[in-house]
Amino acid sequence: MLFSYNWLKEYISGKLPQPKKLAEILTMHSFEVTELKRISGDRVFNIDILPNRPDCLSCIGLAREISALLGRKLGETRAPKTEKLTVGKGSLDPVKIKIINHTLVPRYSAILLEGIEIKDSPRWLRSKLEKVGVRSVNNIVDITNFVMLETGQPLHAFDYDKIKGAKITLRMAREREFLITLDGIRRPLREGVLVIEDKERLIDLAGVMGGRSSEIDSKTKNVFLQAGNFERQNIARTVKKMGFGTQASNIYSQGVDPAMTAAGLERAHFLIKDLAGGKIVQLVDIYPKKVLPKRIRLDEGRIENLLGVKIPQKNAVSILKNLGFKQEKPLVLVPAFRQDINLEEDLVEEVGRIYGYQNIPAALPVAALSSPKRNLDIFWRDFVKAVLKESGFAEVYNYSFIPEKEAKIFGKSIELENPISQDYKYLRPSLLPGLISNISQNKKYFTDIKIFELGKVFKKQNGFEEKNMLSGLILGEAFYELKGIVDLLLSKLGISGVWYDSYQQTPQESKIEIWHKEKSAEIKVDGEEIGFLGEISPSLLKEFKIEGKVTALDIDFEKLSKLSSEEHEYEPISRFPSAIRDLAVLVPPETKVADVLNAIETAGGKLVRDVDLFDIYEGEEVGEGQKNFAFHIIYQSEDHTLNSAEVEAVHNKIIQAIEKNIQWQVRK
């Protein structure tokens, strides 16, 4: 906002610092002065008034601020001359006022002036307005602009004789209404903006700009001068809706002290009486709910506690008084024009900035710092993600919501009362819908897809249940690859006692089977199920239009994190060489690999270091109704080198144990 140095001097007692020095003081303590330029023997400041300080959007308000910065008392700020509002007899019918919503119009003041003479403004008035960027129109319009810039109270003058029926109503605009404003533009009005109408038409966009139908011109003889106080949020919304604003709307949208309506009219009356003549024949002041000053408790020790420097109580009180605050110990009365002051901390800030932040010595804070409590949930999350990423997986993040189609497939999904869209009406009961959708959308671009997600799922089970799950998918037939990754993950998490059991779908699960009946397993730790591993069922893949195979894991992360441990037990690597023998076993199709592995490890005892399944074959060479498991068996001793006889003896013992099952046959 623009301010004239010479104009400001009129309201400040004593000598004022030079413009450059004054700009520096304002910038250091109150507002940034963005520009200082010379105009016609004057210096004009462009000052960036903060949005929370509407009290300084006027010459008097800024002069009050400058006086406080210079250590001068509030009473030393010179008040402009005013004229008491005295109503005389006249020939005009009074204007009837109707306000539909007093919340939007907290106070409405106005005077009706009879016998006004419209003419050009004197040179001093035109000069002051032009220096701060306001075009001179005529004496009445110029006075309204001058008073707004001087006091911070916007005014608007109506030609009384153009107000149809001597009646005005303040209400909200309706659909399809329009107003031709003073600039000659036909403006369609948005519903909800505040307007003023007479008996027949709209005449004003309240708080923003007047209408052309009631403007002051050279023929005007009688003036209805309005000083309204409008709710700032409504004016701000109006400016946004209408797409334009004025200096008046800028002041209104930041907040105007209701007490200023009367003061603005008194100042305007003084100037009008001198420059345009006329007399007051009606006075309007509608003020249903008076705004009282706020009372805030301020403790002496609080200032030092917050600012970190001891400011004498006498100085602190003086600063607040100079800013317009009154003290009734232990309370401070906040003037109505300081709408930004609500807390004790706000008062301390006022003391601090006037005292000068540069006068507060820099000092490092002294405090005892303690390490934050370790969050194991975050630790294991990051650990699991790192293991899977090292295994070639990419992490994905899906919405916690799924569409109705997927909700029906996976069953028992929780429907939202207020969904963000029809595509996201349900909370996901599993991470698999999102991951399978990711595969469906990306399979045409990539042939190698390995993705995982760690996130929350939601179920209606004993009420509302919410828990973290870990799910991963591989495009293609990769059961044993994924099993190896699960083994690696559990090993790195320090989890032992892991085994895989046949999977049986429970009645609580979805109507469509998620897992392939013959190629899936439950993951168990010490007998407790923690998740599932296997191929996704063809019927489910068909729903997502996926051809081929998809292998998945689905693990209860909360169980996983509870079982995890940073402590690992390591066995020393044997210093003696190992021996490897291969073993092929013919078994019925329903035989599980785990059953054969258990037989091998039980019979081999301590000398069997490891057993690896490297092939499963079903075909013509093994005959119908059979399949072939091929194993690498690694033999090793911890205390000596095994000779051929020892290895053969253990190997034969394993063969004999296997062939005790009449359905199993070791291939020679």
N, C-alpha and C positions, 0 to 999 in steps of 0.2 A: 504494500500500500504506500502511496506517495504522501509525504508530509513536507510542508514548507518550514524552513528554519525560522524565518521572520514571523510566521503565523504562530509557531510554538512559543516564541519569546513573549508573546502577548499574555500568556497564561502562567508564566513562571517568574516569581519575584527574584530580584538579584541578577547578577551577571551570569550569563549562560556560557559554557565552554565553547570554543571555536567549533565549527561544524565537523571538522575532521576528528577532533578530540571527542566530541559528543558521539559521533558514530562509533568510535572505539569503545566508549563506556557502555553504550547500548549493546554492542555485540558481545562484550565480555560478561554482561550481567543479565540481559533480557532477551533481545532479539537480534538476529543478524541483519546488518545494514548491507544490502547487496549492491547498492549504487548510490553515489553522491555526485550530483551534477549542478552546475551553475545555470540559473534561469533569471534573466532580467534583474540583476542585482541581488538575487536571493540564492540560497542553496536548497535543493530539494533532495530529501532522503527517500530512497526506495527501501522500505523496511519489511522484512518477512515476519509479520506478526503470527505467532504460533496459534493453531486452531483452538487451544484451550484458554486463550487470553483475549476474548472479544472485548473486554473492557478497554483495551488499547487500540481499538479500531476507530479512534477519534482523536482529535487534537487535545481535548481536555484529558482524556484517559492517558494518552502518551505523556502529556505534561505532568500528570500526577506521578507517573512511573519515573520520569526524569528527576522530578523534585526529590523523590525518595532515594534515588541513586546518588544524588548530590548531597544527601543528608539534611534536606530542608523539610520543615514541618508541613503537614498536609494543609494547614490553613494558609500557608504561603502561596499555594497555587491559586492564581487569580481566577475568579469565576466571571463568566461573561455577563453582561447586563441583560436583565429580563424585565418583562412587564406582567404584572399580576393579571390573571384571567378574570375580568369583571364583565358580567353580562348586562347589556343595556337593552332598551326597547328598540324594536325594529318592525319592519313591515313584512318580513319573510315568515312563512310557515316553518316551524321546526322540522328537522329531518328525523324521521322515525327509524330507529335502529333495531334490527333483529339478528341475533347471533344464534345459529343452530347448534354449534358445538363449542362450549366455553373452554374445553381442553385445548383446542387448536387456537383459541383467541383468549389467552389469560387476562388481557386487559385491552380495552378499546377506548381511546380518548380522542376527542375532536372538538373543533370550534367552528361555528358558522359566522363568517365575516360578511358584513353588508357594506356596500359602497366602496369597493376596491377600485383603484386605478391601475390598469396594466400599462407598463412602460418598460423601457430599457433599464437595466440595473446600473447603478453608479460604477465608476471606473474601479474603485477599490474592491468592490465585490466581484466584478468580472475578473480582475487580475488574480485574486486569491483562488478562484475556481480554476482558471485556465492553467495556473502553475502546477496544479495537481491533476491535470488532465480532464477537467469537467467543462463542457461547452456551455456558454451562457445562452439562455433562451429568453427570459423576461424576468422582471423583478420577483414575481411570486414563485415561479419554478426555481429560480436561482436561490431564493431564500430557503426553500425546502432542501436543496442540495447542500447549501452552506451549513444549515443546522445539523444535517446528518453527519457531515464531515467534522463538525465542531464538537457535537455532543455524543454522537454514536446512535442517535435515535432517528431512523428513517421516517420521513413525512411524505404524504401525498396530498396534492391539492386537486379537488374536483370543482368544475364549474357547476355551481348550485343549480342554475337554471336549466342545465342539461340532465339533471337527475330527475327522471320521470316519477311523478307522484310524490316527490320529496320523501322517498322511502328507499332505504338500502338494507339488503340482507346479506349476511356472510354465511356461505354454505359451501358444501363440496360440489365440484363439477360433476355433471352427469355425462353419459355416453352421447357422442355426436354433437356436443356443444362446441362452439368456437368463439374466439374473441379477436377483434382487430386491435392490436396493441398500439401504443404511441408511436412506434416506428413504422406504422402502416402495414405491418405483416398480419395476414389472416392466419391465426394459430388454432388448429384443432386442439381441444383440451383433452387431457387424459383424466380418466375417472379418478377421483380422490384428491385432486388439487383444490386448494382453497380459492374461491372466487367471491366477488361482490357483484350483486345485481340491484338494479332499481326496480320499479314496478313492472317494466316491460322487457328489459334486456340486461346482458352482462356489461359491466362498466369497468371491471378491474380484475387483474390476476394478483390476488393479495400477496403482498410481500415481495413481489417480483417487478411487475410493470403495470402501469395504468392502461386503460382503454382509450382509444382515440375518440370515442363518442362523448366522453366527459372531460376532454382536455381543456386546459386553460389557453385562451387565445386573446387577441387584442380587444374583443368585444365583451370579455368577461367583466361582470360587475360585482358578483357575489361569489364567495369561495367557501367551500366546505373543506376544512383542513384536517386531515386524518393523521393521528399518531397511534398506530396500532402496535400491539405486542403479540407476535405470532409464534407458535411453537416451532422451535428451530428444526426439529427432525422433519416436520411436515414441509417446511420451506426447502430443506435440503433435498427431500424426495421429489418435490415439485420441480426443482431445477434439473434434477436427473431425468425425470420423466419428460419434461418439455424440451430438454436439450439446449437450453440457454439460460443465462443468469445476468444479474446486474450487480452494481455495488451494494444496493440495498439488500438484495437477496443474499449476498455474501455475508453481510453483517447479521441479518436475521438468522441464517443457517448456523452461525456460530454462537448465537445467544445474545439477547438484549435484556438488560435490567428493566423489569416492569416499572420501576420508579421513574424511568426516563421519559415516559410518554408525556407526563405533565410538564417536566422540565423542558422538553423539546418544544412543546406548544408555547410555553412562557417566553422562551428565547425567540421563537418565530414571531410571536405577537409583537415583541419589542421592535423587531426589524421591519415587520409589515406596517406597523403604525407609523414608522419613520419614513419608509420608502414607498408605501402604497396607500396609506390612509385606511379608512374603514373602521368599523366597530364590531365588537362581538355581540351577537344577538342570540346565540345558543351555545351552551357548554355541555359536552357529553363526556362522561367518565364511567365506564362499565368495568368494575373490578371486583368480581364476586369472591375471589379467594386471594386474600393478600399474602404476598410472599414475605415471610419473616426472616430475619438474619439467623444464620446457623450459629450454634454455640459449640465450641470444641475445647476440650480440656487440654492444657499444655503444661506439662511438668517441667520444672527448671532443668533437671538432670537429663531430660530427654534430648535436648539440643546437643549437649556434649557427647552423649551416647551415640547419636546418629552421625554427627558431623566429624567426630574425632578431634575436636578442638574446643577449648573452653571460651565461650563468648560471654562477657559479663551480662548479667540479667538486665541491667539498665540499658545496654546497647540493643539487646534483642527486643525489648519492649518498645524502644524508640523506633526501631526499624519497622515493626508491625504497625505502630501508630501512624508513621509517615505514609504507609501503604493504604491507610484507611481502616485498619482493624481497631476495634475497641477492646479494652481489657476489663473483665470483671473477675478477678482472681477466684479460682484457678482457671476460669473460662476465658476464651477469646471469642468476641462477637465478629463474625465474618460479614462484611458488607455484601448487599445483594448483587453488586456488580462483579464480585469475584466468585463466579459459579464453579470455578475449577477447584476451590478449596473445600475438601470434605473430611480430611483426616488430620490427626496430629502431625503426621509425617509431612503433610503439605505445608503446614505452618513452619516446620523446621526447615524445609526446603526454601521457603521465602526468606527466612533469616540468613540461610547459608549463601544464597545467590547475591543478596544485597551486600552482605559482609564481604563477599568475594571468594570464589573457590580458589583463586590464585593465592589467597592469604592463608589457606589451610595447608600446613606443612605435609609433604609427602612422607608417608611412613608405611613400612610393610606391616601387614596384619600379623598379630601374634595369636596363634591358635594351635591346639593339639589336634593333629590329623591322625585318623586311624584308618587302617585299610578296610575297604568295604567287605562285608560278609560274602564269602564265595557263593555264587549261584550255581549249584550243580546242574540244574536244568539247562542253563545256557551252556555250561561246560560240555555236557554230554551231547547236546545238539551240535555244537561246533565240531566235536570229535567225530561223531557219526557222519556228518556232512563231509568232513575231510577224507575219511576212509572211502566213502562212496565216490567222491570226485577223483581220488587217486586210482580207483578201479575203473575209471572211464565213464562214469555217469555224469549227466548234467542236471543241475537242480532246476526245478520249475516252481512257479508260484501260481496257483489257481484261486479263483474266487471261492469263498465258503458257501456259495449258493449254486444250485443246479436247477435246470428246467424241469417242467412237469414230466416229460417223457423219461428222463433219467431217474426221477424220483419213483415212478411206477416200476421201473426195471429193478432198482435196488431195494425198494420196499421200505416202509415205516419211516419215511422222511418227514421232517417237521415243516409245516407250511407257515410262511410268514404272514402276519396280519397286514403289513405295509411294505410289500416288496419293492425293490428299486425298479424292476421291470418284470414283464411276464416271463422273460427268459430266466429269471433268477427268483423263483417263487418259493424255493425250498432250501433248507439247510442240508448240506451234504452229510449222508450217513457214513461215507467212506471216501478215501482219497482216490480210489480207483476210477470213478466216473470221469473225473477231470483228467487223469493221466491217460485213460483210454481215448478220450476225446483228443488229447494232444497227439497221440499216435495216429488217430484217424485223419487229423488235419495236416500232419507233416509227412506221412508215409510216401506221398507222391513226390516229395522233394528229397527225401533221404532214405537210404537203404539200411543204414546202421543207426538205430535209435536206442539209446540207453538213458532213461530219465528217472528221477526220483523226486519225491516231495515229502516234507516233514511239516505237518500242520494239524489243526484241530478238526475233529468230526463231531457230529451231534446226533444223539439218538433219544427216542422215547423208550426208555427202559428203566423201570423203577423210578418213574418221574423223568426229569430232564437230565441227560447225561452228556457231558462234554469231556473229550479226552484227546490227547495227542497220539497220532499214528505216523508210522514210517512206511511208505509204499514206494516200490520201484518197478519199472517195466523195461523189458527188452523185446524189441521187435524180432520175432523169429523163434525157432525151437532152441531154447537155451536153458533147459532145466538144470543140467549139471554145472553149467557155467554159473548160473545164479546161486545154486547151492554152494558152490565153492566161495562165492563172494559173501554169502551169509556166514559160512564157516570162518572166513577171514575176519569179518566184522565182529562176530562174537568172540573170536580169539583175542582180537585187539582190545575188546572191552573187558577182557579178563573173565569171561563167562565160560564155565566148564559144565560137564554133565548134559551136553546137548545131544538130542537124538530126534529122529524124524518118524512120525507115526502116520498111518493112513488117515485120510481126511474124510469126515462124514459131515454132510450139511445138516445143520440144525433147523428146527421148525421156525426159529426166530428170524432166519435169514430171508433173502429176497425170493420172489417167486421163480425167477430164472436162475439157474445155477451159475455161480460165478466161476467155479473151478472145474477143469476137466477131470472127470471121474477117475481116470486111470493114470493121470499124470500130475498129481498134486499130493501134498503132504502137510501135516501139522508140524510146526516147529515147537519142540518142547524142551524145557530146561528143568531137570530134576522132577519130571512128571507134570509140570505145569505148562499149559499151552500158552505161548507168547505170540504166535502168528501163523501165517500160512505161506506156502511156497508152491508154485506150479504153473501150468499153462491155463490161460483163460479159456473158458468153455466156448466151443464154436458157436453155440446159439447166442451167447452174449456178444461175441465179435460181430455176428451178423447184424445185430441191432445197431452197431456203430459203423456198419458197412466196411468192415476190415476183412480182407481175404488173407489167408495164411495163418500164422501162429504168433501168439504174444505170450511171453512168460513173465510172471509177476511175483513179487513178494509183498506181504502185508503184515506188518509187525506192530504190536502194541508198544509204542515208544515209552509210555510211562512204566510198564513192567520192565522193559529193557533197561531204562536208566536206573531202576532200583536194584537190578541184578548186577549192574556194571561195577567194576572196581579198577582202581589204578594200580593195585598190587597184583603182580604176576609172579608165578612160580616158574623158574627155569631149570631145566635139567642140563647138565654138562654134555656136550657132544662127545660121543665115544671116540677114543683114540684108535679103535681097531676097525679094520675095513668091513664093509657090508657085502652081502651076497644077495643076488636077485634071482628069483625063480618066477616063471609065469605059470598061471593055472587057469584052465578053461573049464567051465562047469555048465552042463546042460540042465535046464530046469524047466518046469511048467510055466506057462505065461503069467500066472498070477503070483509067482514067487517074487518076493521083495529082495532087493540087493542087500538090505540091512540084515536079513536073516542069514544070508551066506557069509557076509562079513563077520557077524557074531560067531559063526561056527569056526571060521578061520582063526580069529583072534583068540578064541577060547582054547582051541587045540594047540595053537602055536606057542602060547604062553609068552614069557619075557623075551624070547629070542626073536619074536616078530616085532620089528621096529615100526613098520608101516605097511598098509595095504591100499593099493590104488586100483580103482575100477577104470580100465582104459577102453573097454569096448562092450557094447550090447548088440547082439546080432539076432535077427529073426529072418529066416528065408529058406530057400530050397535045401541048402547044405546041411541044415540042422533038423530038417523034417518038420512036418506040420504039427502044431500044438506044442512046440518047444522053442526056447530061446537060449542063447549062449551068453554067459557072463565071462569076461576075460579080466584077470587080475594080475598086477605086479605085486609080488610079496617080497618085502625087504627084510632080510635076516641080519641081525647084528647083536654082538655081545658087548657088555660094558667092561668086561675084565679080561678077555682074551680074543685071539683071532679064531674064528670058526673054521674048522676043516670041512672038507667035502662030506665026510661021513656024518658029521653032526647036522649039517644042513639037510642032507638027504633024509636023515632019521626024522627030523621035525617036519619036513615036507610030506613024507609018507604018512606021518601021524595025522596031518591035516587032511590028506586025501581020504584016509580011513574014516575020519570023523564026518566028512561030507557024505561019503557013500553009505553011511548008516541010514541016511534018509533015502528010501527006495526010489523016490521020485527024482533024486539028483544023481547026475552021472558026471564023473571027471573024464574029460576027453584026453586021451593019450597022445 
